[in-house]
Amino acid sequence: MFHKILVAIDCSKVSKHVFEKALSLAKLTKANLMIFNVVCPEEDGYLDNSELLNYYEQDKDSEAVKYSEKMLDKFSQPKLEMLYLYTAEATAAGVEVEYKQHIGQPGETICEFARNCQADLIVIGRRRWLSGMEEFVLGRVSNYVLHHTFCSVLIVP
């Protein structure tokens, strides 16, 4: 049924559950699993703009560029470690697995990557809302993926 399952994860609380669902499906259908993470420069904690302003120069070898690259490495490293752990878990379960990390806007980047790697299914989580009408609304990223991708999407609550 599925040949390649793309599981899009972040470091949220729901990520482990999303990964487990994707792993179960991959085992059941004997599909390959692609574990994917998007580093979004707009996420909290990526750059402290007040510090960056101290390094502003226009030349690409400037302190600002070096600082930005250092912060990107610092920000993406824990996510890469999470990808390594999930990859090891999938391998131990007998599933063919790869992982990738890209920089960009999550929704658009997930859709583009799924198209390029010819995924049959995208498994993605959604943020759990606290109360009210928000409970009926999908997360921003999962909603974007659902409406802009070419393949099937499983949204894990």
VMD Tcl script that draws the C-alpha trace (Angstrom):
set ca {
  {0.00 0.00 0.00}
  {2.68 2.53 1.03}
  {6.27 2.47 -0.22}
  {7.66 5.60 1.41}
  {6.28 7.25 4.53}
  {7.49 10.72 5.45}
  {7.13 11.49 9.14}
  {7.48 15.20 9.86}
  {8.50 15.82 13.46}
  {9.63 18.65 15.65}
  {10.62 18.73 19.31}
  {7.07 19.09 20.61}
  {5.47 16.72 23.10}
  {3.42 15.04 20.37}
  {6.48 14.12 18.24}
  {7.12 10.77 19.93}
  {3.51 9.72 19.37}
  {3.66 10.86 15.72}
  {6.88 8.89 15.19}
  {5.39 5.76 16.79}
  {2.34 5.92 14.49}
  {4.55 6.30 11.43}
  {6.82 3.47 12.56}
  {3.80 1.18 13.11}
  {2.51 1.95 9.61}
  {5.94 1.41 8.07}
  {6.26 -1.98 9.77}
  {2.73 -2.98 8.81}
  {3.10 -2.01 5.14}
  {6.83 -2.78 4.82}
  {7.37 0.81 3.69}
  {10.55 2.83 3.94}
  {10.47 5.58 6.53}
  {11.85 9.07 6.05}
  {12.13 11.03 9.29}
  {12.08 14.74 8.52}
  {12.63 17.86 10.59}
  {12.42 21.49 9.51}
  {14.47 24.12 11.28}
  {12.52 27.34 11.07}
  {14.54 30.49 11.76}
  {11.37 32.19 13.05}
  {10.91 29.69 15.90}
  {11.49 30.95 19.41}
  {15.04 30.51 20.57}
  {16.74 30.55 17.19}
  {18.22 34.02 17.20}
  {18.38 36.69 19.80}
  {18.02 39.68 17.49}
  {19.29 42.10 20.10}
  {22.66 40.35 20.06}
  {22.66 40.04 16.28}
  {22.29 43.80 15.88}
  {25.66 44.23 17.59}
  {27.27 42.27 14.74}
  {25.55 43.89 11.77}
  {27.74 44.21 8.68}
  {26.82 43.62 5.07}
  {29.76 41.50 4.05}
  {29.12 37.75 3.96}
  {32.23 36.99 6.03}
  {31.00 39.34 8.72}
  {30.58 38.59 12.39}
  {26.79 38.64 11.89}
  {26.96 35.78 9.42}
  {29.32 33.79 11.63}
  {27.08 34.42 14.64}
  {23.98 33.39 12.68}
  {25.66 30.15 11.54}
  {26.75 29.40 15.11}
  {23.21 29.95 16.38}
  {21.78 27.75 13.61}
  {24.15 24.93 14.59}
  {23.26 25.37 18.25}
  {19.54 25.38 17.49}
  {19.52 22.43 15.08}
  {21.80 20.09 17.05}
  {19.19 18.86 19.59}
  {16.80 18.20 16.71}
  {19.48 16.21 14.88}
  {20.06 14.15 18.02}
  {16.33 13.41 18.13}
  {16.47 12.30 14.49}
  {19.41 9.97 15.29}
  {17.46 8.38 18.16}
  {14.34 7.82 16.07}
  {16.43 6.43 13.21}
  {18.10 3.94 15.55}
  {14.70 2.90 16.92}
  {13.29 2.33 13.43}
  {16.39 0.40 12.37}
  {16.11 -1.81 15.45}
  {12.47 -2.47 14.49}
  {13.60 -3.70 11.06}
  {12.38 -0.71 9.06}
  {14.43 0.86 6.26}
  {14.90 4.41 7.45}
  {16.57 7.67 6.51}
  {16.50 11.10 8.11}
  {16.87 14.64 6.84}
  {16.82 18.11 8.31}
  {16.13 21.20 6.19}
  {15.86 24.90 6.91}
  {12.72 26.77 5.89}
  {9.06 27.37 6.53}
  {7.70 24.06 7.89}
  {4.54 23.62 5.80}
  {6.07 24.54 2.48}
  {9.30 22.67 3.17}
  {7.48 19.47 4.16}
  {5.33 19.54 1.01}
  {8.29 20.19 -1.26}
  {10.41 17.50 0.37}
  {7.55 14.95 0.19}
  {7.19 15.65 -3.53}
  {10.94 15.38 -4.16}
  {11.35 12.11 -2.26}
  {8.12 10.71 -3.77}
  {6.42 10.00 -0.45}
  {3.12 8.09 -0.53}
  {2.07 9.32 2.90}
  {2.96 12.17 5.23}
  {2.45 11.55 8.94}
  {2.36 14.77 10.91}
  {1.16 15.90 14.31}
  {-0.90 18.87 15.26}
  {-0.63 21.16 18.22}
  {-3.14 20.43 20.94}
  {-5.15 23.49 21.80}
  {-6.26 24.21 25.33}
  {-9.95 25.05 24.97}
  {-12.84 26.45 22.99}
  {-13.22 26.55 19.24}
  {-9.47 26.20 18.78}
  {-9.84 22.47 19.46}
  {-11.54 22.15 16.06}
  {-8.76 23.90 14.21}
  {-5.76 22.03 12.90}
  {-2.33 23.39 13.62}
  {-0.97 25.88 11.12}
  {1.62 23.49 9.67}
  {-0.58 20.39 9.51}
  {-3.37 22.44 7.94}
  {-1.00 23.78 5.28}
  {0.34 20.29 4.51}
  {-3.16 18.83 4.31}
  {-4.23 21.39 1.72}
  {-1.05 21.71 -0.35}
  {0.49 18.27 -0.76}
  {-0.08 15.73 -3.53}
  {-0.12 12.60 -1.35}
  {-2.12 11.19 1.54}
  {-1.75 12.82 4.95}
  {-2.28 11.30 8.39}
  {-2.66 13.91 11.11}
  {-1.93 12.51 14.56}
  {-3.62 14.36 17.43}
}
mol new
graphics top color blue
foreach p $ca { graphics top sphere $p radius 0.5 }
foreach p [lrange $ca 0 end-1] q [lrange $ca 1 end] { graphics top cylinder $p $q radius 0.2 }
display resetview
